[in-house]
């Protein structure tokens, strides 16, 4: 299956509309929210949500089409991007300017909404959390992470419920 850029942009725009105004949410948090949306969906339904590729970077998974999607959403007048100066690290703030298209299936929207719970973490916290997930742990530095490693997740990260009666 090929990367679905339009679906990726819709997921990103939806995430921005739901949590972009939080003070703790910037680029790093969006990287991880997108990662968990894609990989959790794959674990549950064994098919990709957007089929985005995520690279293992020192601070956690990073989607390779993020900047392109942000630029297109901005050019389409759907979001605003602002660089916010900070004492420690400048951060990007993303604000939704239009209602996002929410033409997701019930299953897709359910996974995305569940992932939004992670948006209460700041960049440091969500990065550390992502480092415990098997797809990140199994990849070599700067390599593309494999979706199939979700089936080897520790219970803390697994979103599947397994029947223990067998």
C-alpha positions in Angstrom: 0.0 0.0 0.0 1.3 3.5 -0.8 1.5 6.5 1.4 -1.9 8.2 1.6 -0.9 11.8 1.7 -4.5 13.2 1.7 -5.5 10.9 4.7 -2.2 11.9 6.5 -3.1 15.6 6.0 -6.6 15.0 7.3 -5.4 13.2 10.4 -2.8 15.9 11.0 -5.4 18.7 10.5 -7.8 16.9 12.9 -5.1 16.6 15.5 -4.1 20.2 15.2 -7.8 21.3 15.5 -8.2 19.2 18.7 -5.0 20.0 20.6 -2.9 22.6 18.7 -3.8 25.3 21.1 -2.3 23.5 24.1 0.8 25.1 25.4 2.7 21.8 25.6 1.9 20.7 22.0 4.3 21.5 19.2 6.0 19.6 16.4 7.5 16.8 18.6 4.1 16.0 20.2 2.5 16.0 16.7 5.2 13.6 15.4 4.4 11.2 18.2 0.6 11.5 18.0 0.8 10.7 14.3 3.1 7.8 15.0 0.8 6.3 17.6 -2.3 6.9 15.4 -0.7 5.0 12.5 0.9 2.2 14.5 -2.0 1.7 16.9 -4.4 1.5 13.9 -2.1 -1.1 12.3 -2.0 -3.2 15.5 -5.8 -3.2 15.7 -6.8 -3.7 12.1 -3.6 -5.0 10.4 -3.8 -2.3 7.7 -2.2 1.1 7.7 -4.2 4.3 8.5 -2.0 6.5 6.3 0.9 4.2 5.6 3.3 7.1 6.4 7.0 6.1 7.0 8.5 7.0 10.4 12.2 7.3 10.9 13.8 6.4 14.2 15.4 9.6 15.4 17.1 10.2 18.8 14.0 11.9 20.2 11.6 9.2 18.9 9.6 8.5 15.7 9.3 11.2 13.1 7.0 11.1 10.0 8.9 11.8 6.8 6.2 13.8 5.1 5.3 16.1 8.1 6.9 19.3 6.7 5.3 18.8 3.3 1.9 18.2 4.8 2.2 21.3 7.1 3.2 23.4 4.2 0.3 22.2 2.1 -2.2 22.7 4.9 -0.9 26.2 5.5 -1.0 27.0 1.8 -4.6 25.8 1.6 -5.5 28.2 4.4 -6.4 25.3 6.8 -3.8 26.0 9.5 -1.5 28.7 10.7 2.1 28.0 11.7 3.9 30.2 14.2 7.4 30.0 15.6 7.1 30.8 19.3 10.4 31.9 21.0 11.2 30.3 24.3 13.9 30.5 26.8 14.9 26.8 26.3 13.8 25.8 22.8 11.8 27.7 20.2 8.7 25.7 19.3 6.2 25.7 16.5 2.6 26.3 17.3 0.0 25.0 14.9 -3.5 26.5 14.9 -6.5 25.2 12.8 -8.1 28.0 10.8 -10.9 25.9 9.3 -12.9 22.9 10.5 -11.1 19.7 9.5 -12.7 17.2 7.2 -13.7 14.4 9.4 -14.6 11.7 6.9 -12.9 9.0 8.9 -14.4 5.6 9.5 -15.7 4.9 13.0 -12.6 2.7 13.6 -10.2 5.4 12.3 -11.8 8.1 14.4 -11.8 5.9 17.5 -8.1 5.3 17.2 -7.3 8.9 16.6 -9.4 10.1 19.5 -7.8 7.6 21.8 -4.3 8.8 20.8 -5.3 12.4 21.6 -5.1 11.4 25.3 -1.3 11.5 24.8 -1.5 15.2 24.0 -1.4 16.0 27.7 2.3 15.1 27.6 5.0 17.6 26.7 7.6 16.9 24.1 10.1 15.4 26.6 7.5 13.1 28.2 6.0 11.8 24.9 9.4 11.3 23.4 10.5 9.2 26.4 7.2 7.3 26.2 7.7 6.5 22.5 11.2 5.1 23.2 9.5 2.2 25.1 7.5 1.1 22.1 8.8 -2.0 20.2 8.8 -0.5 16.7 11.1 2.3 17.9 13.2 -0.1 20.0 13.7 -2.6 17.2 14.7 -0.1 14.5 18.3 1.1 13.9 19.0 4.8 14.4 17.7 6.8 11.4 16.1 3.7 9.8 12.5 3.5 8.8 10.5 1.8 11.5 8.5 -1.4 10.7 4.8 -1.5 11.3 4.9 -5.2 11.9 6.8 -4.7 15.2 3.5 -3.6 16.9 2.7 -7.3 17.3 5.7 -7.5 19.7 4.6 -4.6 21.9 4.8 -4.8 25.6 1.3 -4.7 27.3 1.8 -1.1 28.3 1.8 -0.1 24.6 -0.5 -2.7 23.1 -4.0 -1.5 22.1 -5.3 -5.0 21.3 -7.2 -6.9 23.8 -6.2 -10.6 23.9 -8.5 -13.4 25.0 -6.7 -15.1 27.9 -9.2 -18.0 28.1 -7.4 -20.1 25.4 
